[in-house]
């Protein structure tokens, strides 16, 4: 297992990605993501976690917290934002990676075992829960829930492996807008913006990661030697004696022995 030294991590990302200041919400969101990784996904490539954090930075407008898509619920008249006649929910973007469409909410429910009042399909606001949002992000990006192409599902393993290191192309996992240049980015495309975030998060993670030894196995319990007790009884004819040990009767054959 691994665990990240939070002080080292935050001391690294605070100046490199957050202009020297972090809000409590930004800290809490990153702590939630790191804890998910430490508890469930820690055996995977550290570049995957760095890319998840970089995607979160972009998709949540640097809040590092599960948010609703800007412009919701109208979202410019997008089909996915229209009220579903059955569930009465609007499936506009929510979470760390902006989950959209009813089918994707239902897939997340199935994969994460969410039912009843925890269902994101039937209560879309559940996608804003940091626990749900974290696992939607990690499993969705690892398993390829969101997008695919002629080569198959878009997954983290396609862009980060023993032979590939492509944080620019990895934007395809979430959205095909890697070459789009936002008005506020000083001419830098979305793919390259997230690549830059990825590099800084990866530096912070590498500097703060440490190994956690598994718990020591319990001391073996010494076997208890059986105890023999010899009892001699004299009883009148016609009287039956019943002996029990730990609530279980011992038959005559055992007594004779």
RAMO-V976966 format. One record per residue. N is the residue number from 1. SS is DSSP state (H for helix, E for strand, L for the rest). PHI is phi in whole degrees, -180 to 180 (* if undefined). D_LAST is the distance of its C-alpha to the last C-alpha in Angstrom with 2 decimals. Layout:
BEGIN
n=(N/N)
ss=(SS/SS)
phi=(PHI/PHI)
d_last=(D_LAST/D_LAST)
END
This chain:
BEGIN
n=(1/2/3/4/5/6/7/8/9/10/11/12/13/14/15/16/17/18/19/20/21/22/23/24/25/26/27/28/29/30/31/32/33/34/35/36/37/38/39/40/41/42/43/44/45/46/47/48/49/50/51/52/53/54/55/56/57/58/59/60/61/62/63/64/65/66/67/68/69/70/71/72/73/74/75/76/77/78/79/80/81/82/83/84/85/86/87/88/89/90/91/92/93/94/95/96/97/98/99/100/101/102/103/104/105/106/107/108/109/110/111/112/113/114/115/116/117/118/119/120/121/122/123/124/125/126/127/128/129/130/131/132/133/134/135/136/137/138/139/140/141/142/143/144/145/146/147/148/149/150/151/152/153/154/155/156/157/158/159/160/161/162/163/164/165/166/167/168/169/170/171/172/173/174/175/176/177/178/179/180/181/182/183/184/185/186/187/188/189/190/191/192/193/194/195/196/197/198/199/200/201/202/203/204/205/206/207/208/209/210/211/212/213/214/215/216/217/218/219/220/221/222/223/224/225/226/227/228/229/230/231/232/233/234/235/236/237/238/239/240/241/242/243/244/245/246/247/248/249/250/251/252/253/254/255/256/257)
ss=(L/E/E/E/L/H/H/H/H/H/H/H/H/H/H/H/H/L/L/L/L/L/L/H/H/H/H/H/H/H/H/H/H/H/H/H/H/H/H/H/H/L/L/L/L/H/H/H/H/H/H/H/H/H/H/H/H/H/H/L/L/L/L/L/L/L/E/E/L/L/L/L/L/L/H/H/H/L/H/H/H/L/E/L/L/L/L/L/L/E/L/L/L/E/E/L/L/L/E/L/L/H/H/H/H/H/H/H/H/H/H/H/L/L/L/H/H/H/L/L/L/L/L/H/H/H/H/H/L/H/H/H/H/H/H/H/H/H/H/H/H/H/H/L/L/L/L/E/E/L/L/E/E/L/L/H/H/H/H/E/L/L/L/L/E/L/L/L/H/H/H/H/H/L/L/L/L/L/L/L/E/L/L/L/L/L/L/L/E/H/H/H/H/H/H/H/H/H/H/H/H/H/H/H/H/H/H/H/E/E/E/L/L/L/L/L/L/L/L/L/L/L/L/L/L/L/L/L/L/L/L/L/L/L/L/L/L/L/L/L/L/L/E/E/E/L/L/E/E/E/L/H/H/H/H/H/L)
phi=(*/-128/-147/-97/-74/-63/-64/-63/-61/-70/-64/-82/-79/-57/-80/-81/-128/-128/54/90/-138/-123/-79/-62/-65/-64/-66/-63/-64/-68/-60/-64/-67/-63/-65/-59/-65/-60/-85/-128/-111/-62/-79/-86/-60/-63/-64/-65/-64/-60/-72/-62/-65/-64/-65/-60/-56/-72/-72/-105/54/71/-74/58/-136/-61/-128/-86/-57/-62/90/-66/-86/-68/49/67/79/-60/-58/-68/-94/-75/-65/-75/-66/-88/-93/65/-104/-113/-100/-77/-64/-146/102/-78/-121/59/-67/-130/72/-59/-58/-73/-64/-67/-61/-62/-57/-64/-68/-97/70/-95/-136/56/-68/-92/-65/-78/-64/-96/-143/-60/-66/-63/-69/-90/-68/-57/-63/-63/-61/-66/-75/-61/-64/-65/-69/-62/-78/-75/-95/79/-74/-94/-147/-149/-144/-64/-92/120/-71/-84/-131/-62/-65/-71/-113/-137/-153/-67/-119/-129/-143/-135/-67/-71/-66/-63/-58/-62/-60/-104/-158/-90/-104/-61/-94/-72/-110/-67/-67/-99/-99/56/85/-94/-73/-60/-59/-78/-59/-68/-59/-64/-61/-57/-62/-73/-65/-64/-60/-64/-67/-63/-75/-109/-79/-143/-85/-116/-68/-65/-62/-66/-66/-65/-63/-63/-87/-66/-65/-91/-68/-64/-110/-103/-122/-101/-124/-108/-122/-117/-128/-65/-61/86/-101/-98/-111/-115/-112/-121/-127/54/84/-109/-71/-107/-73/-59/-63/-72/-67/-61/-69)
d_last=(55.02/58.45/60.10/63.79/65.28/67.21/69.80/70.76/70.82/73.00/75.25/75.95/76.59/78.44/81.63/81.35/80.73/81.34/84.54/82.82/81.35/78.18/77.65/74.29/73.98/74.58/71.92/69.41/70.06/69.62/66.47/65.03/65.92/64.55/61.28/60.91/61.43/59.03/56.28/56.73/59.41/59.25/58.47/61.85/65.26/66.67/70.03/68.58/67.90/71.38/72.93/71.02/72.33/75.83/75.76/74.64/77.54/79.97/78.52/78.11/81.49/79.85/77.91/74.57/73.29/72.67/76.05/77.86/80.46/83.88/86.04/83.12/82.89/86.16/85.73/89.13/88.36/85.61/83.81/80.37/81.50/82.50/80.38/77.87/78.54/74.84/73.20/76.33/75.53/77.87/76.29/78.58/77.27/74.58/72.20/72.41/73.77/75.52/73.42/75.73/75.66/73.22/71.53/70.67/69.30/67.13/65.95/64.99/63.00/61.11/60.43/59.34/57.42/59.78/59.87/61.04/62.85/62.23/64.03/67.11/68.58/68.65/69.36/71.29/71.32/67.64/69.05/70.39/66.95/66.55/62.98/64.14/67.34/65.58/63.17/65.99/68.00/65.37/63.80/67.19/68.74/65.79/65.26/68.92/69.03/72.66/74.99/75.19/77.86/78.43/75.88/73.14/71.65/73.04/70.19/69.89/68.67/72.05/73.90/71.53/69.66/69.65/73.09/74.59/75.59/77.84/77.76/81.16/80.08/76.78/78.77/78.56/74.92/76.21/79.89/82.61/85.01/84.60/88.32/89.52/91.38/91.05/94.16/92.54/91.14/94.28/94.30/90.66/88.78/85.46/83.65/85.02/84.46/80.75/80.65/82.04/79.46/76.71/77.84/77.83/74.43/73.02/74.47/72.83/69.44/69.47/70.41/67.75/64.69/61.73/58.24/55.25/52.09/48.96/46.46/44.09/40.57/38.03/36.11/32.74/29.80/27.46/23.90/21.52/18.73/15.29/14.29/10.98/11.24/9.62/11.06/11.85/13.80/16.29/17.90/20.77/20.67/21.25/19.94/17.48/15.52/15.20/13.69/15.34/15.34/18.76/19.71/16.99/14.85/11.05/10.28/8.59/6.36/5.11/5.32/3.77/0.00)
END
